Amino acid sequence: LIIDGVELPSYYDPQYQCEMEILAFDSDHPVPKYVDRIDECQERLANIPIICAPSLVPDCVMSS
């Protein structure tokens, strides 16, 4: 993520034991020209199957 020409540095996340990078920020007020595309992505992502070991999936995801 680059803000005002400065790249946000990566950081070490001890929970996931890896370097993380911020890719984007969530916005409650997206630019109007992107609203339809955002809605489409949200709809598609909500219906994508997740394949992984059950022990790696948070309880809140398994119960929904």
GIURJO-V452780 format. One record per pair of residues at least 24 apart in sequence whose ideal C-beta (glycine too) atoms are under 8 Angstrom apart, sorted by the first residue. I is the first residue (numbers start at 1). J is the second residue. D is the distance in Angstrom with one decimal. If there is no record, write none. Layout:
i=I j=J d=D
i=I j=J d=D
This chain:
i=1 j=25 d=7.5
